[in-house]
Every structure is written in structure tokens, then in C-alpha cells.
Amino acid sequence: MLRIDASWRIARPGETRRKGAAAKLDGGLIAAGAASMPSLAHAWTALVDAFSRHGVLPLLQWLHLDKLAGDPREIAESLLIAVAQVAIIAGLFRPLETFWPAERWSDRKLTRVDRQYTLWMLLGIFPLFSYLVLTPFANYFGGVSSGPDTSSRDSILGITHWFPVLGQHPLALFLVYYVIYDLVYYTMHRVQHALPWWWALHSMHHSTRQMSCWTNDRGSLVDGFIQSMILAVVGLAIGVAPTDFAWLMLLGELVQNLSHTNTRLHFGPLFGRLFVDPTFHRLHHMRVDPARPGLHNCNYGQVFSIWDVLFGTALYGEPVRPTGVGDPVVDADNEQGLVGLHWAAFKRFWGAVRTLDGWKPGEVSFGPGYRPVPVEHAPASSNPGPLPQAQVD
């Protein structure tokens, strides 16, 4: 989904307003890690330099955008981090689905569109739109600030404004940022499910019957833009530097890639109460159980499951359930390709946002004209039986 950095420019994790990888490695969380791993930091810097010099810059010159598209090192670093994320998904998370799956599928046909979408977003539309469209446009009309980052000092709500000592402890400051970021995400995620017009968009993410390591990036562009704007505003308010904001996003994305993986991996009775694992998040994606309606309204956390525990939305101890949605209008997403998925989600959104019912919190399905229809679950005793368990070993 779209990510907006603290200077309101489309960004992928790893991109920064500072110039080059070396500047990033000098500050924030990265400095703490780089101090103990100088050779790794130097190797990364050398890789970014080489890709920038021999790959990105020649392409920008060929397109006549080298004066407008921004720092080639930033572009190179953003692309390399995207490649690294894809490599982690394919090389670490995907094998878990083969050797330790939660569900056994006869084929993986429904995961193909999610894989294509992830590659399209991470390696295609993000860098192309950000660096070849938005950045040249912004630079042509006056450019963007390249001065020192003072967001943490300038924000009256900034964490370091009220707790200056954290400014001397970058790792502790980053952890505080992440706790706040994750709580905001949890709250926002609950609203996505409660507000019908927002659910019309977010339901695209939930509609897949084969949730896999590629599912995290399955989402409406409009939904992603709204989420990113909210998170960016919060980041600005609490004084998160653009560099740290990019790494907050990257960490969150990788954890979500893992939590969507079709695997029985869990973190145990202690850490499972603190962090979201694939078993925990899979219950969030389960189809409605007619014997226990409302059971699926659970496990909204992104990284920390402690929010679900504290606010009473945590669900543990259930068997593996099939994923997807009960609404046939939304379930039809499984028959769509990349363009069709977005068009279907937008039609639901447009049908809901223009109506009063689209603004009334509650669980809905979509009727004629994609108008939201409140869902009234029948009493459990009148239902034929519980939802079947997924096929497992």
C-alpha cells in the first residue's frame, strides 16, 4: 500500500530526505546497529553507490530526468530495500508454506494475483510513481527541502520535546515511536472494519480464500493512501524523523508479510501474548462462523498483540479456519485480476460513501448498487453448524 513520508512525498521504506546511505547510517536506529557492524554498513554503502552509478543514473539520464528525479542514491537504496523485502518473502516466508503449512491447498492459483501485486507495488509502481512522476513534479515547481531534519525538535507533541533524554538513546526512542505507531495502527484497523465505506475498501484485503506470504500488499490504493496519510500525520505530530518513519514502515511491512504467511508458526504462550504471529493473525482473516457470529472480529494488531489483549479483541486457541469473507459480492474478488480487484473495491467504496448507511458503524454486506446492508446474524441455535475447519495435516 502507498506510503507517505514525513515531507508528504510517496516513499518506500528505506527512502530518506537525507542524502545517501551514509547519511542514513549516521543517525537514529541505524547508527546503533552500524557501530557494531561496520563491515556490513560499508558493504551496503558500496552496493548502493554501485547501483546508483551504473544503474539508476544512466537510466535517469536516458529519460532526461537526472536533474529532476532526486538523488540517484536515494532511488538506488529504495529499490535495493524493495528487492531485499521480496527476497525475504520468497526465500524465508514462502518455504514455511511448503514445509509447515496451516492449510493444505490443491493448488495456489488464488495466490498468483497477490504475488503479482506485491512485485508490482514494491518494484514497479512505487519507484516509478515516486521518483519518475512526483519528485520531478515537485522539483520543477520549487523543489523540496534538503536542509537538516528538525522535525523532532520542532513538534510541540514530539516525544523528545517532552522527554529530551530519549534523544540521546536512539534505540529507545525508536521503540517508543514504534509502540505509538502500532497503537495507532491497531485503532485505525478497527475503524476499517467498523466503518462501512472503509470496509468497502479494506474488504479487498480480506477477500482472498488463500491467504499467503504475498497477501499483505493486497489492498486498495485508496485504502493505502488513507492509511499512509493518517500514519504520516501521527509521525509528524510526535516528531518522527523521515528516516525513522521509513524504517518504521519497513519493520511493520516485514512483520505483516510473516503474519499473513500460510504456516502454523506461533510464538508460544508468552511471546504470543505480546507479538502477532501467523497463527494469531490467521484468525483475523477467518470466514464468519455461523455458529458463533462475531468470532471473526478479533486480532487487529499489526506487530504487538498486546493491544488485542488489553482491549478484549484477542482470540487464541481456535483451530485453523478457512480464510475469506461470507459476503458473495466481496468474495467475487477471487475471480478478478489486478485491475479488476481495484475496480471492484472502488465500486463498493463509491456505493457506500455516498449513503448515510455507509457512515454508520457496524458490520455490513453489499447489496444492489453496492449499498451497505447491515448484517444481522441469526441466533447460533438456528444455524446448521459451525464453520468447517481448514484442511491441515
C-alpha positions, 0 to 999 in steps of 0.5 A: 500500500502507498506510503507517505513520508514525513515531507508528504512525498510517496516513499518506500521504506528505506527512502530518506530526505537525507542524502545517501546511505551514509547519511542514513547510517549516521543517525537514529536506529541505524547508527546503533546497529552500524557501530557494531557492524561496520563491515556490513554498513560499508558493504551496503554503502558500496552496493548502493553507490554501485547501483546508483552509478551504473544503474539508476543514473544512466537510466535517469539520464536516458529519460532526461530526468537526472536533474529532476528525479532526486538523488540517484542514491536515494532511488538506488537504496529504495529499490535495493530495500524493495528487492531485499523485502521480496527476497525475504518473502520468497526465500524465508516466508514462502518455504514455511508454506511448503514445509509447515503449512496451516492449510493444505491447498490443491493448488495456489492459483488464488495466490498468483494475483497477490504475488503479482501485486506485491512485485508490482507495488514494491518494484514497479509502481512505487519507484516509478510513481515516486521518483519518475512522476512526483519528485520531478513534479515537485522539483520543477515547481520549487523543489523540496527541502534538503536542509537538516531534519528538525522535525523532532525538535520542532513538534510541540507533541514530539516525544523528545520535546517532552522527554529530551533524554530519549534523544540521546538513546536512539534505540529507545526512542525508536521503540517508543515511536514504534509502540505509538505507531502500532497503537495507532495502527491497531485503532485505525484497523478497527475503524476499517472494519467498523466503518462501512465505506472503509470496509468497502475498501479494506474488504479487498484485503480480506477477500482472498480464500488463500491467504499467503506470504504475498497477501499483505500488499493486497489492498486498495490504493485508496485504502493505502493512501488513507492509511499512509496519510493518517500514519504520516500525520501521527509521525509528524505530530510526535516528531518522527524523523523521515528516516525513522518513519521509513524504517518504521514502515519497513519493520511493520511491512516485514512483520505483516508479510510473516503474519499473513504467511500460510504456516502454523508458526506461533510464538508460544504462550508468552511471546504470543501474548505480546507479538502477532504471529501467523497463527494469531493473525490467521484468525483475523482473516477467518470466514464468519462462523455461523455458529458463533457470529462475531468470532471473526472480529478479533486480532487487529494488531499489526506487530504487538498483540498486546493491544488485542489483549488489553482491549478484549479483541484477542482470540487464541486457541481456535483451530485453523479456519478457512480464510475469506469473507461470507459476503458473495459480492466481496468474495467475487474478488477471487475471480478478478485480476489486478485491475479488476480487484481495484475496480471492484473495491472502488465500486463498493467504496463509491456505493457506500460513501455516498449513503448515510448507511455507509457512515454508520458503524457496524458490520455490513454486506453489499447489496444492489448498487453496492449499498451497505446492508447491515448484517444481522446474524441469526441466533447460533441455535438456528444455524446448521453448524459451525464453520468447517475447519481448514484442511491441515495435516 
